[in-house]
């Protein structure tokens, strides 16, 4: 076990934690908005009205939240790669 292994493990664990924290809240809010949008669509279909297909504020917010969650997940993946490299390097 060298100092490089320990540094990679430590940095990887930190990145995993940071990525998880950055992805958790936006993903939760994204799921809530997606569910609410599906409810509105079901209600509109039940009512028989034509739903406006132009982008709404909620759809723009869902796109932003999805991107934020993806960035957090990417940070966590980089952390997993660093931990793996820490085990791989001799």
N, C-alpha and C positions, 0 to 999 in steps of 0.2 A: 504494500500500500504506500503510494507516494503522495507527496503534497498535491500533485496535479489531480489525483483521484479525489482527494478530500475537497479540493476547491470546486471541481466539477459537480460532485454530489451536493455540496452546500449551495452552489449557485443554481443547480437544477431544482432543488427543493424550494428555494426562495421563489424561483420563477413559476413553479407549479402553484404555490400558494398565492402569489400575486395574480396569476392568470385566472385562478378560480374565483378570487374576490372580484376581479374586474368583469368576469362573465356572469356571475351569479345574479346580480340585481337586474341587469338589462334583459337577460333571458327570461327571468320571472315576469317582468313587466311585458315583454314581447308575447309570452304565452297568454297573459291576461287580455291583452288587446286583440290577439288573434281569436280568442274565444268570444269576446264581445262582438267582433266583426262578423263571426259566423252566426251569432244570435241575430244580429241585425239583418243579415242576408236571409236567414230562415223566416224571420218575421215578414220581410218584404215579399218573399215568395208565397207565404201563406196569405198575405193580404192581396196579392195579385198585382202589385204595383211594379213598375219598371224601376230598377235601381240604377242610379247614376253611376257610370263606370269611371268617371274622372277621379284622379287621386284625391283622397280626403286627407285631413290632418292626421287621422289615426293611421292611415296606410303609410304616410311619410314617417310618422313616429315609429311604426313597426319596422320599417326599413333601417332607420338609424339605430334602433335598439338591436336589431339582428346583426348589423355590422359591428357594433360595440361588443356583443357577445362573441362574435367570431374572432375579433382581435384578442379578447381575453383567452379564448380557447387556444388560439395560435401561440400565445405566450406560454400557456401551460404545456403545450406539445413541445415547444423548444426546451422547456424544463425537463420533460421526460427524456428527450434526446440527450441532454447533457448528463442526466443521471445514468443513462445507458452507456454513454461514452466513458463515464467515470469507471464503470465496471469493465469496459472493453479494453481500456488503456492499461498497459502493464508497465 
